[in-house]
Amino acid sequence: MYGANSPYTRQPELATIGAVTVADLEAWHNRTLKEKLIVGISGDFDPVAMEARVRSAFEALPTAEAAPPRHDEFAGPKPGAYFIDKEDVNQSNVEIVGLGTDRRNRTCRP
């Protein structure tokens, strides 16, 4: 449906995940986040007090430049009936899918 290069078609495998190195993570960070900082906090705390603590800890860091807008394109499925002969299985899943609405679609907003 999405094509071989789509992140939606990737299946994580232990060998693939185990092969990720610190250098891979650093390259992903530099390519994706750059100077942006993402902080996740969970637990039982006062939100106002926690925001003040986080701001005092991090607001001196330089502001990151906005990333250029993404223009991901998904090609629709090619019409047809596709059959896979699998003698080694006794069950399967059938999925009827559609691409849905693009997140930039503004026609649905009031």
C-alpha positions in Angstrom: 0.0 0.0 0.0 2.6 2.6 1.1 5.6 1.3 -0.9 8.9 -0.2 0.1 10.5 3.0 1.3 7.7 4.1 3.6 8.3 4.1 7.4 4.8 2.6 7.7 6.0 -0.6 6.1 9.0 -1.2 8.3 9.0 -4.1 10.7 11.3 -3.9 13.7 13.5 -7.0 14.2 15.8 -7.7 17.1 18.8 -7.9 14.8 17.9 -4.5 13.3 17.4 -2.8 16.6 20.5 -4.4 18.1 22.6 -3.1 15.3 21.7 0.6 16.1 24.8 2.3 17.4 25.4 5.5 19.3 26.7 7.1 16.1 23.4 6.1 14.4 21.4 7.9 17.1 23.7 10.9 16.9 23.3 11.1 13.1 19.5 10.8 13.5 19.5 13.5 16.2 21.5 15.9 14.1 19.3 15.2 11.0 16.0 15.4 12.8 16.2 17.4 16.0 19.2 19.6 15.5 19.2 22.1 18.4 15.7 21.4 19.4 15.2 19.9 22.9 12.4 17.5 23.8 11.8 16.9 27.5 9.3 14.4 28.8 8.3 14.5 32.4 5.9 12.1 34.1 4.8 11.6 37.7 2.9 13.3 40.4 3.9 17.0 40.5 2.5 20.5 40.4 2.5 21.5 36.7 3.1 25.2 37.4 6.1 24.5 39.7 7.5 21.9 37.3 7.2 24.3 34.3 9.1 27.0 36.3 11.9 24.5 37.1 12.2 23.3 33.5 12.2 26.9 32.2 14.9 27.9 34.7 17.0 24.9 33.7 16.8 25.2 30.0 15.7 28.7 28.9 19.3 29.9 28.6 19.9 27.5 25.7 19.9 29.0 22.2 16.6 28.9 20.3 16.6 26.5 17.4 15.7 27.6 13.9 12.4 26.3 12.5 12.8 23.3 10.3 11.7 23.6 6.7 8.1 22.3 6.0 8.0 18.6 5.1 6.4 17.5 1.9 5.9 13.8 2.3 4.0 12.2 -0.5 2.3 8.9 -0.4 1.3 7.3 -3.7 -2.1 5.6 -3.6 -2.4 1.8 -4.0 -2.3 0.3 -7.4 -5.8 -1.2 -8.1 -5.8 -4.9 -8.5 -6.3 -8.3 -6.8 -3.1 -9.6 -5.3 -2.7 -13.3 -4.3 0.2 -14.8 -2.4 0.4 -18.6 -2.3 1.7 -19.5 1.1 1.7 -23.3 1.7 3.4 -23.0 5.1 0.6 -21.0 6.9 -2.9 -21.9 7.9 -4.3 -18.4 8.5 -3.9 -14.8 7.3 -5.1 -11.3 7.6 -6.9 -9.3 5.0 -6.7 -5.6 5.1 -8.6 -3.0 3.1 -6.8 0.3 3.5 -6.9 3.8 2.3 -4.4 6.6 2.7 -6.8 8.9 4.6 -6.5 12.6 5.0 -3.2 14.5 4.9 -2.4 16.4 8.1 -2.1 19.5 6.0 -5.6 19.1 4.7 -7.4 22.3 5.7 -10.8 21.5 4.1 -12.0 19.8 7.3 -11.4 22.8 9.6 -14.2 25.2 10.6 
